[in-house]
């Protein structure tokens, strides 16, 4: 049995899994700041390849490599953004400035839905929106504050707002903390619903991903929206060796 390690290192969380063919044999998610002993429970799987997509700091990347080396004697390959990769063309004038997670999510989306115009909304620390044409061209996107980042910005910059609520509701709040929490979630929901309408008009497909996607899906009543729980990790399956560094 051939095993491979796939890792998605974000600003807040590190998601990883070990696959054998198409089957996931073990998976986990931890804080990016808590990588020590990350793979200790998976030592019994003799992985042959380790692939990483990271937007974290050099220090976190070095720590991750150290953790992999402490369990397996394999080379660690980091995914790199290119002007063209896995059949997808990048829209950036300087593609090296694009986040690797955004690019890999777009690749995964296009290969999973090859005949559709796509919009990918990744709701993590930041909200990343990617547009991919039917012709496999990444045509652009948006970057906005994520749910927690929006709440923290209000708490930091407004003296009268001094409490954060984490309940996932969009009913009008009856205190300032609820006003902030519910209002930020409402904004994110409105964004997704507007993008969903645009995709419907174009006969396209809207995908949501990221850590806050579950909160959105619980409030959306649009069955045409698809929740992709591991879109960045799924993108690894469509890469060639030249796409890794």
Wavefront OBJ file of the C-alpha trace (Angstrom):
o trace
v 0.000 0.000 0.000
v 1.360 3.410 -1.017
v 0.637 6.268 1.370
v 1.025 9.999 0.783
v 0.844 12.904 3.202
v -1.028 16.068 2.196
v -0.841 19.215 4.330
v -2.643 22.563 4.093
v -1.058 25.147 6.408
v -3.163 28.268 6.827
v -2.732 31.352 8.962
v -4.871 29.887 11.741
v -5.118 26.131 11.181
v -3.107 23.272 9.749
v -5.133 20.523 8.074
v -3.507 17.264 7.067
v -4.400 13.800 5.909
v -2.797 10.588 4.737
v -4.216 8.942 1.648
v -3.898 5.518 0.102
v -5.124 5.876 -3.453
v -8.430 7.735 -3.174
v -9.024 6.679 0.428
v -8.251 8.922 3.409
v -6.884 6.724 6.190
v -6.270 9.420 8.808
v -6.891 13.181 8.996
v -6.699 15.982 11.546
v -6.803 19.751 12.009
v -4.812 21.697 14.611
v -3.807 25.261 15.290
v -0.904 26.393 13.114
v 0.808 27.439 16.345
v 0.600 23.912 17.805
v 2.536 21.692 15.400
v 4.595 19.771 17.952
v 3.856 16.040 17.773
v 1.508 16.617 14.870
v 2.082 13.258 13.170
v 2.991 11.054 16.133
v -0.238 9.058 15.914
v 0.302 8.328 12.208
v 3.791 6.823 12.340
v 2.504 3.384 11.350
v 1.774 4.639 7.825
v 4.937 4.416 5.715
v 4.354 7.441 3.513
v 6.293 7.796 0.263
v 5.527 11.448 -0.516
v 4.801 14.545 1.558
v 3.117 17.481 -0.185
v 2.528 20.823 1.518
v 0.587 23.947 0.595
v 1.440 26.735 3.030
v 0.717 30.419 3.515
v 2.259 30.370 7.005
v 5.555 31.925 8.063
v 8.979 30.481 7.283
v 9.257 29.545 10.941
v 6.067 27.497 10.870
v 7.149 25.840 7.618
v 10.492 24.898 9.144
v 8.705 23.474 12.180
v 6.425 21.436 9.934
v 9.389 19.993 8.015
v 11.000 19.107 11.345
v 7.852 17.331 12.517
v 7.624 15.312 9.297
v 11.313 14.385 9.472
v 10.896 13.186 13.057
v 8.441 10.515 11.847
v 9.315 9.753 8.218
v 12.472 9.878 6.109
v 10.876 11.534 3.079
v 11.395 14.689 1.091
v 8.877 17.459 1.763
v 7.607 19.153 -1.405
v 5.997 22.599 -1.143
v 3.399 23.590 -3.713
v 4.348 26.701 -5.686
v 2.196 29.073 -7.709
v 2.906 29.179 -11.441
v 1.478 31.099 -14.374
v -0.027 27.843 -15.636
v -0.506 24.712 -13.573
v -2.542 21.504 -13.953
v -4.279 22.966 -16.989
v -5.311 26.207 -15.251
v -4.060 29.640 -16.347
v -3.343 32.290 -13.703
v -4.688 35.850 -14.038
v -2.097 37.534 -11.811
v 0.400 39.848 -13.520
v 2.885 38.641 -10.883
v 1.716 35.119 -10.073
v 4.314 34.766 -7.297
v 2.222 37.200 -5.222
v -0.808 34.903 -5.161
v -1.475 32.782 -2.082
v -0.683 29.137 -2.747
v -3.876 27.996 -1.015
v -6.023 30.146 -3.311
v -4.309 28.765 -6.394
v -4.520 25.128 -5.285
v -8.193 25.522 -4.350
v -8.901 26.896 -7.821
v -7.085 23.947 -9.392
v -8.999 21.455 -7.287
v -12.301 23.145 -8.111
v -11.711 23.211 -11.860
v -10.758 19.551 -12.026
v -13.731 18.492 -9.920
v -16.142 20.609 -11.996
v -14.420 20.796 -15.395
v -17.324 21.968 -17.541
v -18.610 24.823 -15.391
v -17.799 28.443 -14.764
v -16.881 28.514 -11.084
v -16.817 30.819 -8.101
v -14.952 29.538 -5.044
v -15.578 31.286 -1.703
v -13.033 30.159 0.891
v -14.135 31.385 4.322
v -11.143 31.230 6.627
v -9.103 33.877 8.456
v -9.731 35.894 5.309
v -12.485 35.380 2.761
v -10.923 34.508 -0.596
v -13.119 34.587 -3.679
v -11.827 33.054 -6.915
v -13.445 33.065 -10.360
v -12.549 30.382 -12.906
v -13.915 30.358 -16.446
v -15.191 27.371 -18.417
v -11.965 27.649 -20.404
v -9.877 26.984 -17.265
v -8.666 30.553 -16.781
v -8.509 32.072 -13.307
v -10.080 35.440 -14.126
v -9.629 37.205 -10.793
v -11.039 37.380 -7.303
v -11.559 39.251 -4.047
v -9.971 39.152 -0.606
v -11.962 40.340 2.420
v -11.718 40.011 6.188
v -12.990 36.740 7.564
v -15.720 36.465 10.174
v -13.463 36.623 13.234
v -11.267 39.306 11.674
v -14.300 41.523 11.041
v -15.454 41.123 14.643
v -12.001 41.846 16.049
v -11.649 44.955 13.877
v -14.836 46.392 15.380
v -13.789 45.467 18.896
v -10.376 47.048 18.407
v -11.488 50.244 16.714
v -14.744 51.039 18.517
v -14.536 52.001 22.176
v -18.150 51.143 22.994
v -17.892 47.605 21.595
v -16.232 45.471 24.211
v -17.732 41.966 23.964
v -17.591 39.315 21.271
v -20.306 36.707 20.796
v -19.690 33.491 18.876
v -23.272 32.337 18.407
v -24.076 31.639 14.770
v -27.197 33.706 14.318
v -28.403 36.484 12.045
v -31.364 37.649 14.093
v -31.154 41.313 15.157
v -29.009 41.531 18.278
v -30.278 42.843 21.612
v -26.850 43.944 22.842
v -23.797 45.413 21.140
v -21.818 42.172 21.127
v -24.664 40.353 19.372
v -25.039 43.259 16.951
v -21.413 42.815 15.912
v -21.405 39.009 15.765
v -24.716 38.648 13.955
v -24.019 41.582 11.652
v -20.651 40.222 10.484
v -22.185 36.826 9.786
v -25.032 38.533 7.905
v -22.490 40.364 5.726
v -20.718 37.119 4.853
v -24.036 35.426 4.110
v -25.128 38.312 1.864
v -21.860 38.064 -0.075
v -22.303 34.349 -0.719
v -25.954 34.698 -1.727
v -25.154 37.495 -4.205
v -22.336 35.451 -5.743
v -24.667 32.445 -5.921
v -27.189 34.500 -7.901
v -24.454 35.628 -10.292
v -23.386 32.047 -10.870
v -26.967 30.970 -11.499
v -27.351 33.699 -14.128
v -24.207 32.419 -15.874
v -25.113 28.729 -15.497
v -22.091 28.438 -13.242
v -21.387 26.789 -9.898
v -20.686 28.331 -6.504
v -18.478 26.399 -4.082
v -17.871 27.316 -0.447
v -14.894 26.103 1.552
v -12.888 26.980 4.649
v -13.388 26.869 8.380
v -16.489 29.098 8.481
v -18.241 27.341 5.596
v -20.236 25.137 7.963
v -21.755 28.198 9.656
v -22.792 29.534 6.263
v -24.283 26.284 5.017
v -26.465 26.066 8.120
v -28.061 29.402 7.165
v -28.205 29.120 3.379
v -31.334 27.838 1.695
v -29.776 27.557 -1.763
v -29.436 23.844 -2.620
v -27.329 24.658 -5.682
v -24.417 25.819 -3.478
v -21.882 23.061 -2.843
v -19.803 22.778 0.335
v -16.304 21.501 -0.457
v -14.774 20.608 2.898
v -11.200 19.904 1.726
v -10.804 21.726 -1.558
v -7.161 22.759 -1.054
v -6.114 19.239 -0.078
v -8.154 17.804 -2.959
v -6.116 19.921 -5.371
v -2.973 17.862 -4.733
v -4.406 14.948 -6.737
v -4.185 16.942 -9.968
v -0.572 18.138 -9.745
v 2.583 17.031 -11.506
v 6.028 16.806 -9.924
v 7.034 20.070 -11.599
v 4.303 21.887 -9.650
v 6.133 21.272 -6.369
v 9.332 22.854 -5.055
l 1 2 3 4 5 6 7 8 9 10 11 12 13 14 15 16 17 18 19 20 21 22 23 24 25 26 27 28 29 30 31 32 33 34 35 36 37 38 39 40 41 42 43 44 45 46 47 48 49 50 51 52 53 54 55 56 57 58 59 60 61 62 63 64 65 66 67 68 69 70 71 72 73 74 75 76 77 78 79 80 81 82 83 84 85 86 87 88 89 90 91 92 93 94 95 96 97 98 99 100 101 102 103 104 105 106 107 108 109 110 111 112 113 114 115 116 117 118 119 120 121 122 123 124 125 126 127 128 129 130 131 132 133 134 135 136 137 138 139 140 141 142 143 144 145 146 147 148 149 150 151 152 153 154 155 156 157 158 159 160 161 162 163 164 165 166 167 168 169 170 171 172 173 174 175 176 177 178 179 180 181 182 183 184 185 186 187 188 189 190 191 192 193 194 195 196 197 198 199 200 201 202 203 204 205 206 207 208 209 210 211 212 213 214 215 216 217 218 219 220 221 222 223 224 225 226 227 228 229 230 231 232 233 234 235 236 237 238 239 240 241 242 243 244 245
